[in-house]
Amino acid sequence: MAAVPDYDYPYDYDDNFEADFADELEVLDEMEDIPGFKPSSQEKSKRSLKFSTPKDKGEVKLNGTSVPAEDRQTQKRDLSAVFELPETDEEDNVVSSASKKRRVMTVDSNQTDIQDADDDDFEITPPSSPNIIAKVQQYRETTGKTADQSAPQAREQVTSGRPAQSKSCFLRRPPSGKFVTVTNEDGERMYLKEHEDTLHDSQKLSGHTLPGGRPLQLLSVSFRQLKDQVEDERRRKIVAESERITREINRQLDRDLGTEDEEDGGASDQEDAGKSAQTGLWVDKFTPTNYTELLSDEGTNRTLLTWLKLWDTAVFGRERKVKKKPADQKKGQFINWQAKRLEEELVQDEDGLKRPQKKVALLCGPPGLGKTTLAHVIARHAGYNVVEMNASDDRSAEVFKERIEAATQMKAVMGADPRPNCLVIDEIDGAPQAAINVLLDIIKRKDQSGEAGPQGKRRRRRREGGVLLRPIICICNDLYVLSLRRLRPLSLVLHFPPTDSTRLAGRLLEIARRQSVRTDMTTLLALCEKTEKDIRSCVNTLQFVHSRGTDLSLSDVRSMAVGQKDQQKGLFTVWQQIFQVPRQKRKRWNNPHDVAAGQQRAGEDVSVTQPHTPAGRFQHILHLTSGNGEYEKTCQGLFENYLEAKFKDTYLDAVTMGCDWLGFYDLVNNIISHIQTFILMRYIPYTFVAFHMLFAGSTAPKLSYPSSQYECHQKMTETQSLRAAQQGEMSAVIRSRVSQSAFLLELLPALLDIIQPSFRPVNSQLFSAKEKQQMSDLIHTMIAYNLTYQQERSPEGQYQYLLEPNMEEATRFSDQPPKKQLTYAAKQLIAKEIEVEKMRRSEALLMSRNRNVPTPEEKTQETGQKSDGTAEGAVPNHLAKLQPKKITVAEEKPAVDFFGRVIKKKTPERNKDASSSNSSSSQKVSREGMGTVYYKFNEGVSNAIRKNIPIQDLL
Amino acid sequence: MVQFAIRMPQTEGGCPEWTMVELQGVLETRDSSGLPGNRLGDLHFTKGGQPILLIGHHVLHGKVVELEKPFAVLVKEKEKEKKDDSTDSMDTGESADTVTCSDYLVKAVIRNKLVFKNRPRPIINLTHKKGH
């Protein structure tokens, strides 16, 4: 930013300039007539300063970038361009004389300056600039006009236009960016804005093209490109330098903190470590990669590995001896006898395809114990390629099947070391039942194929495609999820015992040492205890502490709300906690100041840290029940057990309030299920909180699983079906008048009393008339209500008559004493009477029906006779059938007279007299249309009629 | 040996030709009147020449069969005993021996017969409809 060295020089030059261009100045003076131009005339002199500088060969320094040579070059280029193409985009550059070269050049460059300065002026000195620009433009217009009018004048105009255009290059305030300070003759300070003229020039140049289409330039590579290259190189250098420096600093820092990892030798490794410490989780970073690094229980590890090794024969075709040997070696101090026994069991059973009996290993245990890690490490250890399916994956049955089959039947062909797959299904307890069924199918399928194999080769081959030949390891938190019920017996179940806290703490200490977290073994042990030996939680806590940049102390661990998992508690736990006031044993985790802080926070932490205060209890129960989520079952359990809970309530206020809350629960639940407003769901847990507040006692209550709901529902359906059975056959008159509920609640209880009148224990024949009437009334009533008595054999072997359908059960509450029953004999009598009455009725019905049917026929016949012609077409089919009967009757008439004689050829002659006597009657019959002769067909082969004729007859 | 004299009737146009009806079955009467004098039934021929016999409420479909050997229907004439010796085809030697000699007149010749072998079909409905 060197200021102009001397400002005298320009002035000298200015003097020369004025001398040189006196005639042009004259023209300018003439132009002062143009309105509005005068005010700016004062600035002309100042402006001359500006464009004088480029003119001077030595003064090109104005541009901060010292590229005078290039500048001049471009100026020349510019000039030539202008010369060759007189009509440039600048309206005023109508220059035709070669002598004006320099002038034109400066004008050109100045114009660009002006334009830029105009822009800048707008920003920096807004008040003055609009005026000036307007004037300049105005002037340009006029000069343009004059140029058109007189060509000779053009030159002067151009030169005279120059100072006017450059006037805004002088700024009274320091502009933004580079600028040069100048003091004029008045002692006023002006600011000149610096521009990269070269850039503009080159930009302008690129606009010019030669007729051939080649860009107008002197060098083979355009100057701008060259400059860009230089700039790029410089930037690259700077970036490299800065990177080097930061690396240096990081290294220095690491060394200072003592975290330099000895194991990671290379600098690149160190970098990775640094990055992962910032981005990744320590849990991932310190995940065990070897079998020996595993933290989990040795016995579990070994069992799983043994199981996996059992697949070797099926998968790798190896003999088992190979793997048995190391097993023997290792058999030493670690293995407890249980694991050993398990192992033996495992070794014992194999099936036809040399696979272990249990095709699936099921790892279960609370989160954070390293189940997934174990599965991965062991599978890799045994030479498998681990394919994991997680809860985040799609778990519909089809996808599940597809993926299982893909994992178990395919094999990676790419890669240097293709290994067989081992499928690890994580969090299988979250999978739907359908998916589990698919898995079961696959497991069982092989069994079938193993059996069906010998039967037919073709069949076997087809099935072999589906046979499971790869180990599957399933991981779950809760083993007793309903969907896993069928999988359990088929799989090798491995319970994860809690990790040994000393081992865990040791590992944590190592991690802390590596990551330069200052802590001690006691603290870490406390952390382990607090997180319930959750490895993941411990490591995360450690990382969290590290990220805060503090050290982990014992008090920190105790006050921290870490390790509290959002774990689902069982229903019994929930009920128990609702009905029991928590003891204060957990208080030891609290620091005195934490209590105060905790109340302010009033969240989960409070409930966790101080569950004995009412607020804490409130939050705790809320959290617990909403975490469990099974509101329906929870509420049922409360309803079933709350009266058994140990609470003191003299006036039953708590009970009534509890009932109110139950009512509230029902209401909310009803609305939720009715119109699906699940937003109300959030209010449900408060019912449980209220129950806890009302009924919680200090001792653990005896809880029973809620079964009354189910029982009641069962009973209800039973009763409903009974009622339906009875009402189905009831007389329609009654059925139409009685609603279902009214029938059950109002009618039936009374009815059962009504149908039990007192009878004398005598034979029904000896009943008095009144008794007989009573009896018949009873029978009618019972039939009307579809009731009867039925003999049944009780379990004790006694026979008894019971109502059928047995509505007594439907109407009587279970703790009510049974009603007085009729005697066995009376019931028997009634049952018999009912039976007889029913029969009688059905008979009567049948009779009436039979009687009824002919009468319409007769009627039709009568009417048919009246209107024969019309009724003819409308004769029903059954009439047409009936008619032949009459004919047969008519035929039977002669049959009555028939004596059963066999008519032979001889007989006619003999009975000639008799027949002749009857001929009159027979003719009468034949005249009616039916001959007396009828034809009797002889079945079978017809014998020709052969008859012996004595010769006497012929003679 | 007995000799029969069979004579051809002295009618113009030769002897008449009859047709035999053969039934696989028995004709019976409902009353004891017997067959003689009673109307047996109706015999129809279809356009194709198939005979249809209606007996009572039975329909019999038969066919026309040509006899291998034609039959002759002879009528014995006792009155003209020994009046004229047979001049015909039979052996005459026998007739000479017998004292009482019958005379036979050819009533007709049978060349075809109508055979009704099939099971008769009832015609109840038809008759009923007719009757109704």
Interface residues (C-beta under 8 A of the other chain):
Chain A: Q883 P884 I887 E891 P894 A895 D897 F898 F899 R901 V902 I903 T907 P908 E909 N911 K912 A914 S915 S916 N918 S919 S921 S922 V925 S926 G929 M930 G931 T932 V933 Y934 Y935 K936 F937 N938 S942 I951 L954 L955
Chain B: V2 F4 L23 Q24 G25 V26 L27 E28 T29 R30 D31 S32 S33 G34 L35 P36 G37 N38 R39 L40 G41 I55 G56 H57 H58 L60 K76 T98 T100 C101 S102 K117 R119 P120 I124 N125 T127 H128 K130 G131 H132
